[in-house]
Amino acid sequence: MELLGKLYSIDEVSDMLKVDRKTVDRWIKENKLTAMKLAGTIWRIREKDLNYFILQALEEGRR
């Protein structure tokens, strides 16, 4: 998985950002947070996509 970099599950992201899992699901559904589906059912968020999302949120004044 070196090509993709570090990958996080939805649960890991929700724990890191201290939000409910449903919030992360909503961000993905609303295309605010980029995620990829592996094996048809497993969602993963690349570290660089998470970092970009956090930077954008900070710039917009959201948490």
N, CA, C, O and CB atoms as a CASP TS submission, in Angstrom:
PFRMAT TS
TARGET T0000
AUTHOR 0000-0000-0000
METHOD Language model
MODEL 1
PARENT N/A
ATOM      1  N   MET     1       0.816  -1.203   0.000  1.00  0.00           N
ATOM      2  CA  MET     1       0.000   0.000   0.000  1.00  0.00           C
ATOM      3  C   MET     1       0.860   1.268   0.000  1.00  0.00           C
ATOM      4  O   MET     1       0.345   2.364   0.219  1.00  0.00           O
ATOM      5  CB  MET     1      -0.928  -0.003   1.206  1.00  0.00           C
ATOM      6  N   GLU     2       2.133   1.129  -0.238  1.00  0.00           N
ATOM      7  CA  GLU     2       3.018   2.294  -0.268  1.00  0.00           C
ATOM      8  C   GLU     2       2.575   3.305  -1.321  1.00  0.00           C
ATOM      9  O   GLU     2       2.701   4.512  -1.114  1.00  0.00           O
ATOM     10  CB  GLU     2       4.459   1.858  -0.537  1.00  0.00           C
ATOM     11  N   LEU     3       2.068   2.832  -2.424  1.00  0.00           N
ATOM     12  CA  LEU     3       1.599   3.705  -3.498  1.00  0.00           C
ATOM     13  C   LEU     3       0.504   4.658  -3.014  1.00  0.00           C
ATOM     14  O   LEU     3       0.474   5.824  -3.405  1.00  0.00           O
ATOM     15  CB  LEU     3       1.082   2.868  -4.666  1.00  0.00           C
ATOM     16  N   LEU     4      -0.377   4.164  -2.177  1.00  0.00           N
ATOM     17  CA  LEU     4      -1.496   4.967  -1.673  1.00  0.00           C
ATOM     18  C   LEU     4      -1.139   5.749  -0.419  1.00  0.00           C
ATOM     19  O   LEU     4      -1.866   6.665  -0.034  1.00  0.00           O
ATOM     20  CB  LEU     4      -2.682   4.078  -1.387  1.00  0.00           C
ATOM     21  N   GLY     5      -0.039   5.405   0.217  1.00  0.00           N
ATOM     22  CA  GLY     5       0.308   6.037   1.481  1.00  0.00           C
ATOM     23  C   GLY     5      -0.491   5.431   2.618  1.00  0.00           C
ATOM     24  O   GLY     5      -1.092   4.367   2.473  1.00  0.00           O
ATOM     25  N   LYS     6      -0.491   6.108   3.738  1.00  0.00           N
ATOM     26  CA  LYS     6      -1.216   5.628   4.914  1.00  0.00           C
ATOM     27  C   LYS     6      -2.714   5.727   4.664  1.00  0.00           C
ATOM     28  O   LYS     6      -3.207   6.737   4.162  1.00  0.00           O
ATOM     29  CB  LYS     6      -0.821   6.434   6.178  1.00  0.00           C
ATOM     30  N   LEU     7      -3.427   4.670   5.018  1.00  0.00           N
ATOM     31  CA  LEU     7      -4.883   4.624   4.867  1.00  0.00           C
ATOM     32  C   LEU     7      -5.531   4.499   6.237  1.00  0.00           C
ATOM     33  O   LEU     7      -5.057   3.760   7.100  1.00  0.00           O
ATOM     34  CB  LEU     7      -5.312   3.446   3.952  1.00  0.00           C
ATOM     35  N   TYR     8      -6.622   5.232   6.423  1.00  0.00           N
ATOM     36  CA  TYR     8      -7.369   5.194   7.681  1.00  0.00           C
ATOM     37  C   TYR     8      -8.781   4.691   7.434  1.00  0.00           C
ATOM     38  O   TYR     8      -9.369   4.943   6.382  1.00  0.00           O
ATOM     39  CB  TYR     8      -7.403   6.587   8.341  1.00  0.00           C
ATOM     40  N   SER     9      -9.314   3.981   8.412  1.00  0.00           N
ATOM     41  CA  SER     9     -10.723   3.575   8.361  1.00  0.00           C
ATOM     42  C   SER     9     -11.590   4.750   8.821  1.00  0.00           C
ATOM     43  O   SER     9     -11.083   5.726   9.373  1.00  0.00           O
ATOM     44  CB  SER     9     -10.980   2.306   9.253  1.00  0.00           C
ATOM     45  N   ILE    10     -12.870   4.648   8.592  1.00  0.00           N
ATOM     46  CA  ILE    10     -13.804   5.673   9.053  1.00  0.00           C
ATOM     47  C   ILE    10     -13.754   5.780  10.574  1.00  0.00           C
ATOM     48  O   ILE    10     -13.800   6.882  11.122  1.00  0.00           O
ATOM     49  CB  ILE    10     -15.241   5.357   8.582  1.00  0.00           C
ATOM     50  N   ASP    11     -13.659   4.651  11.250  1.00  0.00           N
ATOM     51  CA  ASP    11     -13.585   4.672  12.713  1.00  0.00           C
ATOM     52  C   ASP    11     -12.316   5.370  13.210  1.00  0.00           C
ATOM     53  O   ASP    11     -12.358   6.117  14.187  1.00  0.00           O
ATOM     54  CB  ASP    11     -13.639   3.247  13.261  1.00  0.00           C
ATOM     55  N   GLU    12     -11.202   5.129  12.543  1.00  0.00           N
ATOM     56  CA  GLU    12      -9.954   5.793  12.936  1.00  0.00           C
ATOM     57  C   GLU    12     -10.051   7.305  12.760  1.00  0.00           C
ATOM     58  O   GLU    12      -9.602   8.067  13.615  1.00  0.00           O
ATOM     59  CB  GLU    12      -8.777   5.246  12.118  1.00  0.00           C
ATOM     60  N   VAL    13     -10.642   7.732  11.644  1.00  0.00           N
ATOM     61  CA  VAL    13     -10.799   9.166  11.397  1.00  0.00           C
ATOM     62  C   VAL    13     -11.732   9.785  12.424  1.00  0.00           C
ATOM     63  O   VAL    13     -11.456  10.867  12.943  1.00  0.00           O
ATOM     64  CB  VAL    13     -11.333   9.418   9.979  1.00  0.00           C
ATOM     65  N   SER    14     -12.832   9.107  12.721  1.00  0.00           N
ATOM     66  CA  SER    14     -13.767   9.658  13.707  1.00  0.00           C
ATOM     67  C   SER    14     -13.107   9.764  15.085  1.00  0.00           C
ATOM     68  O   SER    14     -13.355  10.720  15.820  1.00  0.00           O
ATOM     69  CB  SER    14     -15.038   8.782  13.792  1.00  0.00           C
ATOM     70  N   ASP    15     -12.278   8.797  15.432  1.00  0.00           N
ATOM     71  CA  ASP    15     -11.545   8.856  16.713  1.00  0.00           C
ATOM     72  C   ASP    15     -10.544  10.011  16.718  1.00  0.00           C
ATOM     73  O   ASP    15     -10.448  10.742  17.704  1.00  0.00           O
ATOM     74  CB  ASP    15     -10.809   7.520  16.980  1.00  0.00           C
ATOM     75  N   MET    16      -9.806  10.177  15.633  1.00  0.00           N
ATOM     76  CA  MET    16      -8.794  11.239  15.566  1.00  0.00           C
ATOM     77  C   MET    16      -9.420  12.621  15.653  1.00  0.00           C
ATOM     78  O   MET    16      -8.892  13.512  16.318  1.00  0.00           O
ATOM     79  CB  MET    16      -7.988  11.121  14.279  1.00  0.00           C
ATOM     80  N   LEU    17     -10.564  12.795  14.966  1.00  0.00           N
ATOM     81  CA  LEU    17     -11.204  14.105  14.916  1.00  0.00           C
ATOM     82  C   LEU    17     -12.231  14.300  16.026  1.00  0.00           C
ATOM     83  O   LEU    17     -12.832  15.367  16.149  1.00  0.00           O
ATOM     84  CB  LEU    17     -11.865  14.301  13.575  1.00  0.00           C
ATOM     85  N   LYS    18     -12.426  13.259  16.833  1.00  0.00           N
ATOM     86  CA  LYS    18     -13.364  13.318  17.964  1.00  0.00           C
ATOM     87  C   LYS    18     -14.784  13.692  17.523  1.00  0.00           C
ATOM     88  O   LYS    18     -15.441  14.550  18.113  1.00  0.00           O
ATOM     89  CB  LYS    18     -12.866  14.326  19.001  1.00  0.00           C
ATOM     90  N   VAL    19     -15.231  13.004  16.453  1.00  0.00           N
ATOM     91  CA  VAL    19     -16.593  13.172  15.964  1.00  0.00           C
ATOM     92  C   VAL    19     -17.226  11.795  15.826  1.00  0.00           C
ATOM     93  O   VAL    19     -16.531  10.780  15.831  1.00  0.00           O
ATOM     94  CB  VAL    19     -16.618  13.940  14.606  1.00  0.00           C
ATOM     95  N   ASP    20     -18.527  11.769  15.705  1.00  0.00           N
ATOM     96  CA  ASP    20     -19.248  10.518  15.523  1.00  0.00           C
ATOM     97  C   ASP    20     -18.932   9.924  14.148  1.00  0.00           C
ATOM     98  O   ASP    20     -18.657  10.655  13.197  1.00  0.00           O
ATOM     99  CB  ASP    20     -20.767  10.739  15.682  1.00  0.00           C
ATOM    100  N   ARG    21     -18.973   8.618  14.057  1.00  0.00           N
ATOM    101  CA  ARG    21     -18.739   7.923  12.783  1.00  0.00           C
ATOM    102  C   ARG    21     -19.710   8.416  11.712  1.00  0.00           C
ATOM    103  O   ARG    21     -19.339   8.542  10.545  1.00  0.00           O
ATOM    104  CB  ARG    21     -18.881   6.396  12.964  1.00  0.00           C
ATOM    105  N   LYS    22     -20.945   8.692  12.108  1.00  0.00           N
ATOM    106  CA  LYS    22     -21.952   9.167  11.150  1.00  0.00           C
ATOM    107  C   LYS    22     -21.548  10.505  10.537  1.00  0.00           C
ATOM    108  O   LYS    22     -21.886  10.792   9.388  1.00  0.00           O
ATOM    109  CB  LYS    22     -23.319   9.298  11.836  1.00  0.00           C
ATOM    110  N   THR    23     -20.829  11.318  11.296  1.00  0.00           N
ATOM    111  CA  THR    23     -20.353  12.599  10.782  1.00  0.00           C
ATOM    112  C   THR    23     -19.351  12.374   9.664  1.00  0.00           C
ATOM    113  O   THR    23     -19.414  13.039   8.631  1.00  0.00           O
ATOM    114  CB  THR    23     -19.723  13.439  11.905  1.00  0.00           C
ATOM    115  N   VAL    24     -18.430  11.445   9.859  1.00  0.00           N
ATOM    116  CA  VAL    24     -17.448  11.129   8.823  1.00  0.00           C
ATOM    117  C   VAL    24     -18.155  10.556   7.602  1.00  0.00           C
ATOM    118  O   VAL    24     -17.822  10.912   6.472  1.00  0.00           O
ATOM    119  CB  VAL    24     -16.387  10.133   9.353  1.00  0.00           C
ATOM    120  N   ASP    25     -19.125   9.675   7.813  1.00  0.00           N
ATOM    121  CA  ASP    25     -19.927   9.135   6.704  1.00  0.00           C
ATOM    122  C   ASP    25     -20.589  10.267   5.910  1.00  0.00           C
ATOM    123  O   ASP    25     -20.601  10.249   4.679  1.00  0.00           O
ATOM    124  CB  ASP    25     -21.007   8.159   7.242  1.00  0.00           C
ATOM    125  N   ARG    26     -21.133  11.241   6.626  1.00  0.00           N
ATOM    126  CA  ARG    26     -21.806  12.364   5.971  1.00  0.00           C
ATOM    127  C   ARG    26     -20.817  13.204   5.159  1.00  0.00           C
ATOM    128  O   ARG    26     -21.115  13.600   4.032  1.00  0.00           O
ATOM    129  CB  ARG    26     -22.511  13.242   7.014  1.00  0.00           C
ATOM    130  N   TRP    27     -19.647  13.473   5.730  1.00  0.00           N
ATOM    131  CA  TRP    27     -18.631  14.236   4.993  1.00  0.00           C
ATOM    132  C   TRP    27     -18.253  13.525   3.698  1.00  0.00           C
ATOM    133  O   TRP    27     -18.063  14.169   2.666  1.00  0.00           O
ATOM    134  CB  TRP    27     -17.378  14.450   5.863  1.00  0.00           C
ATOM    135  N   ILE    28     -18.143  12.195   3.752  1.00  0.00           N
ATOM    136  CA  ILE    28     -17.820  11.421   2.550  1.00  0.00           C
ATOM    137  C   ILE    28     -18.965  11.517   1.547  1.00  0.00           C
ATOM    138  O   ILE    28     -18.741  11.764   0.362  1.00  0.00           O
ATOM    139  CB  ILE    28     -17.537   9.937   2.909  1.00  0.00           C
ATOM    140  N   LYS    29     -20.190  11.322   2.024  1.00  0.00           N
ATOM    141  CA  LYS    29     -21.363  11.365   1.144  1.00  0.00           C
ATOM    142  C   LYS    29     -21.526  12.743   0.501  1.00  0.00           C
ATOM    143  O   LYS    29     -21.944  12.840  -0.653  1.00  0.00           O
ATOM    144  CB  LYS    29     -22.631  11.002   1.930  1.00  0.00           C
ATOM    145  N   GLU    30     -21.199  13.803   1.234  1.00  0.00           N
ATOM    146  CA  GLU    30     -21.309  15.174   0.728  1.00  0.00           C
ATOM    147  C   GLU    30     -20.069  15.611  -0.062  1.00  0.00           C
ATOM    148  O   GLU    30     -19.950  16.771  -0.457  1.00  0.00           O
ATOM    149  CB  GLU    30     -21.539  16.132   1.886  1.00  0.00           C
ATOM    150  N   ASN    31     -19.151  14.665  -0.284  1.00  0.00           N
ATOM    151  CA  ASN    31     -17.896  14.938  -1.018  1.00  0.00           C
ATOM    152  C   ASN    31     -17.031  16.009  -0.366  1.00  0.00           C
ATOM    153  O   ASN    31     -16.287  16.711  -1.051  1.00  0.00           O
ATOM    154  CB  ASN    31     -18.211  15.359  -2.433  1.00  0.00           C
ATOM    155  N   LYS    32     -17.126  16.133   0.926  1.00  0.00           N
ATOM    156  CA  LYS    32     -16.257  17.052   1.665  1.00  0.00           C
ATOM    157  C   LYS    32     -14.947  16.361   2.023  1.00  0.00           C
ATOM    158  O   LYS    32     -13.902  17.007   2.110  1.00  0.00           O
ATOM    159  CB  LYS    32     -16.961  17.565   2.942  1.00  0.00           C
ATOM    160  N   LEU    33     -15.005  15.053   2.230  1.00  0.00           N
ATOM    161  CA  LEU    33     -13.840  14.243   2.562  1.00  0.00           C
ATOM    162  C   LEU    33     -13.735  13.141   1.518  1.00  0.00           C
ATOM    163  O   LEU    33     -14.665  12.357   1.326  1.00  0.00           O
ATOM    164  CB  LEU    33     -13.941  13.649   4.013  1.00  0.00           C
ATOM    165  N   THR    34     -12.588  13.093   0.848  1.00  0.00           N
ATOM    166  CA  THR    34     -12.376  12.076  -0.185  1.00  0.00           C
ATOM    167  C   THR    34     -12.060  10.738   0.455  1.00  0.00           C
ATOM    168  O   THR    34     -11.207  10.642   1.338  1.00  0.00           O
ATOM    169  CB  THR    34     -11.241  12.492  -1.140  1.00  0.00           C
ATOM    170  N   ALA    35     -12.757   9.708   0.000  1.00  0.00           N
ATOM    171  CA  ALA    35     -12.529   8.345   0.498  1.00  0.00           C
ATOM    172  C   ALA    35     -12.626   7.385  -0.676  1.00  0.00           C
ATOM    173  O   ALA    35     -13.205   7.706  -1.714  1.00  0.00           O
ATOM    174  CB  ALA    35     -13.557   7.962   1.620  1.00  0.00           C
ATOM    175  N   MET    36     -12.062   6.224  -0.500  1.00  0.00           N
ATOM    176  CA  MET    36     -12.144   5.201  -1.540  1.00  0.00           C
ATOM    177  C   MET    36     -12.710   3.918  -0.956  1.00  0.00           C
ATOM    178  O   MET    36     -12.508   3.586   0.212  1.00  0.00           O
ATOM    179  CB  MET    36     -10.759   4.942  -2.170  1.00  0.00           C
ATOM    180  N   LYS    37     -13.418   3.221  -1.810  1.00  0.00           N
ATOM    181  CA  LYS    37     -14.030   1.968  -1.397  1.00  0.00           C
ATOM    182  C   LYS    37     -13.152   0.823  -1.896  1.00  0.00           C
ATOM    183  O   LYS    37     -12.876   0.717  -3.091  1.00  0.00           O
ATOM    184  CB  LYS    37     -15.493   1.841  -1.943  1.00  0.00           C
ATOM    185  N   LEU    38     -12.722  -0.019  -0.981  1.00  0.00           N
ATOM    186  CA  LEU    38     -11.902  -1.170  -1.324  1.00  0.00           C
ATOM    187  C   LEU    38     -12.736  -2.438  -1.194  1.00  0.00           C
ATOM    188  O   LEU    38     -13.527  -2.572  -0.260  1.00  0.00           O
ATOM    189  CB  LEU    38     -10.645  -1.244  -0.424  1.00  0.00           C
ATOM    190  N   ALA    39     -12.564  -3.344  -2.107  1.00  0.00           N
ATOM    191  CA  ALA    39     -13.276  -4.629  -2.094  1.00  0.00           C
ATOM    192  C   ALA    39     -14.792  -4.442  -2.049  1.00  0.00           C
ATOM    193  O   ALA    39     -15.520  -5.318  -1.582  1.00  0.00           O
ATOM    194  CB  ALA    39     -12.826  -5.466  -0.898  1.00  0.00           C
ATOM    195  N   GLY    40     -15.254  -3.308  -2.531  1.00  0.00           N
ATOM    196  CA  GLY    40     -16.684  -3.072  -2.641  1.00  0.00           C
ATOM    197  C   GLY    40     -17.403  -2.647  -1.373  1.00  0.00           C
ATOM    198  O   GLY    40     -18.521  -2.138  -1.443  1.00  0.00           O
ATOM    199  N   THR    41     -16.787  -2.845  -0.213  1.00  0.00           N
ATOM    200  CA  THR    41     -17.498  -2.541   1.031  1.00  0.00           C
ATOM    201  C   THR    41     -16.656  -1.808   2.074  1.00  0.00           C
ATOM    202  O   THR    41     -17.205  -1.262   3.031  1.00  0.00           O
ATOM    203  CB  THR    41     -18.011  -3.809   1.628  1.00  0.00           C
ATOM    204  N   ILE    42     -15.348  -1.786   1.908  1.00  0.00           N
ATOM    205  CA  ILE    42     -14.458  -1.232   2.923  1.00  0.00           C
ATOM    206  C   ILE    42     -14.027   0.172   2.522  1.00  0.00           C
ATOM    207  O   ILE    42     -13.379   0.353   1.491  1.00  0.00           O
ATOM    208  CB  ILE    42     -13.226  -2.140   3.127  1.00  0.00           C
ATOM    209  N   TRP    43     -14.382   1.163   3.330  1.00  0.00           N
ATOM    210  CA  TRP    43     -13.995   2.546   3.061  1.00  0.00           C
ATOM    211  C   TRP    43     -12.665   2.867   3.713  1.00  0.00           C
ATOM    212  O   TRP    43     -12.415   2.493   4.859  1.00  0.00           O
ATOM    213  CB  TRP    43     -15.070   3.513   3.556  1.00  0.00           C
ATOM    214  N   ARG    44     -11.804   3.571   2.963  1.00  0.00           N
ATOM    215  CA  ARG    44     -10.526   4.023   3.495  1.00  0.00           C
ATOM    216  C   ARG    44     -10.280   5.466   3.065  1.00  0.00           C
ATOM    217  O   ARG    44     -10.663   5.877   1.970  1.00  0.00           O
ATOM    218  CB  ARG    44      -9.373   3.104   3.021  1.00  0.00           C
ATOM    219  N   ILE    45      -9.639   6.221   3.942  1.00  0.00           N
ATOM    220  CA  ILE    45      -9.304   7.622   3.682  1.00  0.00           C
ATOM    221  C   ILE    45      -7.784   7.723   3.661  1.00  0.00           C
ATOM    222  O   ILE    45      -7.110   7.320   4.610  1.00  0.00           O
ATOM    223  CB  ILE    45      -9.934   8.588   4.767  1.00  0.00           C
ATOM    224  N   ARG    46      -7.256   8.263   2.575  1.00  0.00           N
ATOM    225  CA  ARG    46      -5.804   8.447   2.491  1.00  0.00           C
ATOM    226  C   ARG    46      -5.380   9.571   3.425  1.00  0.00           C
ATOM    227  O   ARG    46      -6.113  10.540   3.621  1.00  0.00           O
ATOM    228  CB  ARG    46      -5.365   8.755   1.032  1.00  0.00           C
ATOM    229  N   GLU    47      -4.192   9.433   3.998  1.00  0.00           N
ATOM    230  CA  GLU    47      -3.671  10.436   4.921  1.00  0.00           C
ATOM    231  C   GLU    47      -3.626  11.814   4.264  1.00  0.00           C
ATOM    232  O   GLU    47      -3.974  12.811   4.897  1.00  0.00           O
ATOM    233  CB  GLU    47      -2.276  10.038   5.409  1.00  0.00           C
ATOM    234  N   LYS    48      -3.204  11.881   3.010  1.00  0.00           N
ATOM    235  CA  LYS    48      -3.113  13.184   2.352  1.00  0.00           C
ATOM    236  C   LYS    48      -4.493  13.801   2.136  1.00  0.00           C
ATOM    237  O   LYS    48      -4.628  15.024   2.183  1.00  0.00           O
ATOM    238  CB  LYS    48      -2.389  13.050   1.016  1.00  0.00           C
ATOM    239  N   ASP    49      -5.518  12.983   1.900  1.00  0.00           N
ATOM    240  CA  ASP    49      -6.881  13.500   1.757  1.00  0.00           C
ATOM    241  C   ASP    49      -7.413  14.004   3.094  1.00  0.00           C
ATOM    242  O   ASP    49      -8.107  15.020   3.147  1.00  0.00           O
ATOM    243  CB  ASP    49      -7.813  12.415   1.194  1.00  0.00           C
ATOM    244  N   LEU    50      -7.092  13.302   4.162  1.00  0.00           N
ATOM    245  CA  LEU    50      -7.502  13.735   5.498  1.00  0.00           C
ATOM    246  C   LEU    50      -6.821  15.055   5.862  1.00  0.00           C
ATOM    247  O   LEU    50      -7.461  15.968   6.382  1.00  0.00           O
ATOM    248  CB  LEU    50      -7.168  12.651   6.548  1.00  0.00           C
ATOM    249  N   ASN    51      -5.519  15.147   5.583  1.00  0.00           N
ATOM    250  CA  ASN    51      -4.795  16.387   5.866  1.00  0.00           C
ATOM    251  C   ASN    51      -5.378  17.560   5.082  1.00  0.00           C
ATOM    252  O   ASN    51      -5.521  18.657   5.622  1.00  0.00           O
ATOM    253  CB  ASN    51      -3.309  16.223   5.533  1.00  0.00           C
ATOM    254  N   TYR    52      -5.712  17.336   3.823  1.00  0.00           N
ATOM    255  CA  TYR    52      -6.311  18.383   3.000  1.00  0.00           C
ATOM    256  C   TYR    52      -7.664  18.819   3.581  1.00  0.00           C
ATOM    257  O   TYR    52      -7.960  20.011   3.658  1.00  0.00           O
ATOM    258  CB  TYR    52      -6.484  17.891   1.545  1.00  0.00           C
ATOM    259  N   PHE    53      -8.476  17.837   3.986  1.00  0.00           N
ATOM    260  CA  PHE    53      -9.775  18.128   4.579  1.00  0.00           C
ATOM    261  C   PHE    53      -9.623  18.986   5.835  1.00  0.00           C
ATOM    262  O   PHE    53     -10.363  19.952   6.024  1.00  0.00           O
ATOM    263  CB  PHE    53     -10.512  16.825   4.912  1.00  0.00           C
ATOM    264  N   ILE    54      -8.665  18.634   6.688  1.00  0.00           N
ATOM    265  CA  ILE    54      -8.440  19.381   7.925  1.00  0.00           C
ATOM    266  C   ILE    54      -8.002  20.806   7.616  1.00  0.00           C
ATOM    267  O   ILE    54      -8.499  21.754   8.225  1.00  0.00           O
ATOM    268  CB  ILE    54      -7.386  18.678   8.799  1.00  0.00           C
ATOM    269  N   LEU    55      -7.078  20.962   6.677  1.00  0.00           N
ATOM    270  CA  LEU    55      -6.618  22.307   6.300  1.00  0.00           C
ATOM    271  C   LEU    55      -7.761  23.152   5.742  1.00  0.00           C
ATOM    272  O   LEU    55      -7.889  24.329   6.079  1.00  0.00           O
ATOM    273  CB  LEU    55      -5.487  22.214   5.265  1.00  0.00           C
ATOM    274  N   GLN    56      -8.587  22.553   4.892  1.00  0.00           N
ATOM    275  CA  GLN    56      -9.741  23.272   4.333  1.00  0.00           C
ATOM    276  C   GLN    56     -10.704  23.694   5.441  1.00  0.00           C
ATOM    277  O   GLN    56     -11.210  24.816   5.439  1.00  0.00           O
ATOM    278  CB  GLN    56     -10.477  22.393   3.296  1.00  0.00           C
ATOM    279  N   ALA    57     -10.952  22.793   6.382  1.00  0.00           N
ATOM    280  CA  ALA    57     -11.868  23.091   7.487  1.00  0.00           C
ATOM    281  C   ALA    57     -11.327  24.231   8.337  1.00  0.00           C
ATOM    282  O   ALA    57     -12.083  25.103   8.765  1.00  0.00           O
ATOM    283  CB  ALA    57     -12.094  21.842   8.358  1.00  0.00           C
ATOM    284  N   LEU    58     -10.031  24.227   8.579  1.00  0.00           N
ATOM    285  CA  LEU    58      -9.422  25.300   9.361  1.00  0.00           C
ATOM    286  C   LEU    58      -9.535  26.639   8.636  1.00  0.00           C
ATOM    287  O   LEU    58      -9.814  27.667   9.251  1.00  0.00           O
ATOM    288  CB  LEU    58      -7.952  24.980   9.653  1.00  0.00           C
ATOM    289  N   GLU    59      -9.318  26.614   7.336  1.00  0.00           N
ATOM    290  CA  GLU    59      -9.426  27.838   6.550  1.00  0.00           C
ATOM    291  C   GLU    59     -10.852  28.389   6.530  1.00  0.00           C
ATOM    292  O   GLU    59     -11.058  29.602   6.490  1.00  0.00           O
ATOM    293  CB  GLU    59      -8.955  27.584   5.131  1.00  0.00           C
ATOM    294  N   GLU    60     -11.817  27.499   6.559  1.00  0.00           N
ATOM    295  CA  GLU    60     -13.220  27.905   6.536  1.00  0.00           C
ATOM    296  C   GLU    60     -13.764  28.178   7.939  1.00  0.00           C
ATOM    297  O   GLU    60     -14.918  28.576   8.097  1.00  0.00           O
ATOM    298  CB  GLU    60     -14.059  26.834   5.860  1.00  0.00           C
ATOM    299  N   GLY    61     -12.938  27.965   8.943  1.00  0.00           N
ATOM    300  CA  GLY    61     -13.362  28.224  10.307  1.00  0.00           C
ATOM    301  C   GLY    61     -14.230  27.137  10.911  1.00  0.00           C
ATOM    302  O   GLY    61     -14.856  27.337  11.953  1.00  0.00           O
ATOM    303  N   ARG    62     -14.267  25.981  10.252  1.00  0.00           N
ATOM    304  CA  ARG    62     -15.030  24.846  10.787  1.00  0.00           C
ATOM    305  C   ARG    62     -14.100  23.953  11.585  1.00  0.00           C
ATOM    306  O   ARG    62     -12.880  24.008  11.428  1.00  0.00           O
ATOM    307  CB  ARG    62     -15.718  24.040   9.647  1.00  0.00           C
ATOM    308  N   ARG    63     -14.687  23.124  12.447  1.00  0.00           N
ATOM    309  CA  ARG    63     -13.916  22.109  13.195  1.00  0.00           C
ATOM    310  C   ARG    63     -14.358  20.749  12.806  1.00  0.00           C
ATOM    311  O   ARG    63     -13.836  19.760  13.319  1.00  0.00           O
ATOM    312  CB  ARG    63     -14.062  22.287  14.704  1.00  0.00           C
TER
END
